[in-house]
């Protein structure tokens, strides 16, 4: 995943207006008890009192309430490293070497930049696919712009190679001399 440019000046979350009347807390919610700890039936019953217009039946774990990507984990399933554009037989040989390893791909993005991609699930994902460190996640995760996310539409790949033979077919099609001469 190529680091996305951080969005500036965009508002997220609720509205800016103030409420005319203070809403009463439903019975059973103490200051320290989160809504997600209540039984679903109690939340549904009390949703009008809370001023909710819709209530989701799936409850995010504590700390995940504001994760706009949940339940998607697409960008948490791989790591990419940008490469210099290959220009020599040695560069093409290195790309082929990458592709001889399991769960490793090479791709060219829509800007013409080359990457090696390692299919490697983030260890911070729990068994349910939720980020266990969401509130303390790394900056690269925080900077990932959902509007430019591959899950929001379209492939990030202009060309994608999962095997050495796929890369060789591409190089032949482009007329690239990639082979070393045997002595």
N, C-alpha and C positions, 0 to 999 in steps of 0.2 A: 504494500500500500504506500503510495507516495503521500507524504505529508501534505494535507490540504491547507490552503490559506485560511487564517482565522477570520471568521465573520465579525465585522465591526458594526456597532450601532444598532444591532438587532435586539429587540426586546423579546424576552421569553417569559412565560408564566402568565399570571393572572392580570386582571385589568388594573387601571390606574384610579378609578373612581372610588369614593368611600361609600360604605353601606349606610343607609338611613337609620336602620334599627339594628341594635345589637342582637345577635342570635343567642339563644340559650343553649348550653351544652346538653346533650341528651344524658339521661341518667346512666351512671355506670362508667363514664369517661372521666378519669382523674387527670390531673395535670401531667403525670408521668406516663400514663397509659396511651399508646398510640392507637389510632383507629384500626390499623391492620391487625391488632391483637383481639379485636372483638369478633364474635361469630358473625358469619355472613348475614344471617337472618336479622340480627340486631342492627347491622349497618343499613340493610335495606329498609327496615322499619323506621330508622332514625334519619334516613337520607333527606327527607323534607325538612326536618328540624335543622339539619346542618346546612341547608341551602344548596344541596347538590342537584344538578339537573340530570345527571346520569350517574349510574353506579356500575363500575366494572365488577364482574364476578371473578376476575383473577386478581389476586393481591400480590403486589411486589414485596419482596423481603425488605426489612428495614434498611434505609439508605438507598433503595432503588426507586423510590416513589417518583423521582424526577428524571429517570433515564428514558429519553425519548426513543431510544433504539430497542428497548426491551420488547420482544424476546429475540431480536435478531443478534446473531453473533458472527456475522460474515467477516468483519474486519478483525475478529479475534481468533480466526482460524489459520492465519498465515502471517509471515513476516517477509518483507521485500527489502532488497538492498539495491540502490541504483548503481548501475555499472557505467563505465566510460563506453562510449559508442565503439564497437569493435572495428578495428581498422587493419588488423594484420592476421596472418595465419595463426600466430600464437594466441591472439584474442579469440578467434573462432574455435580453436582447439580447447581453450579454457571453458567456453560456453558448452561445448560437447561434453567435457568432463563433468560440469555441473549436472547435465541432463542424464548422466549415467548413475546418479544417486536417487534413491527412492524419495518420493514426496518433494521433489525439487523441479521447478519449472523455470523457464526463461520467457520473458515477454517484452514486447515493445508497446508502449502506451500511445495514446492518440497524439501526443506531442513529439513522438519519435524517440523518446528516452527508453533506454534498455534497463531491464531489471532482472535479478534472480529472485525467485519466489520460493520460500520454504513453507510447505504445508505443515504447520506446527501450532497446535492449539495452545492458547494462553493458559498458563497454570492458575491464573486468578479466576477462571470460570469454574463455578461449582457444578455439581451433577445435573442441576436443572438448567444449565447454560446461562446463569446469571453471574455478573461480575461481583466477586466477593470483596473487591476493594474499590468499588465505584466512586465513593467520595474521596479516595486518596489515589485514584488512578494516575498513571504517568501523563505528562504533558502531551505526548504524541496522541494519546487517546482523547484527551480533552480538546485538542485542536482539530480532531477529525470532524469535518463539516458534513452533517447529514444530507444537506442539499446536493453535495457532490459525491455522495456515497454510492458505491456500486449497487447497493440494494435499492436505491431510489430510481434506478433506471439505467439501462445500457451497460455494456461491458467496458471495463477499463482497458481492455486489450485491443490494440490494432492488429497485432500478431501474437500468438500464444504457442509455445513449444513445450510439450510434455515429454518428448523423446528426442534422442539424437537424430533419428531418421526424419522427424518433422522439420528440425532445423536444417538438415542437409537439403531436403526438398526446397525449402525457402531459399537457401543460398544458391542452389542451382537455378531456380526460377529468376533470381536477381542477377545471375551471371557472376557470382563472387568466386574468386579463386581461393579456396579455403584449405586445400590439401597440401600437406608437406610432401616433398618428393622423397621416395624411399631410396636409400643408397644401395 
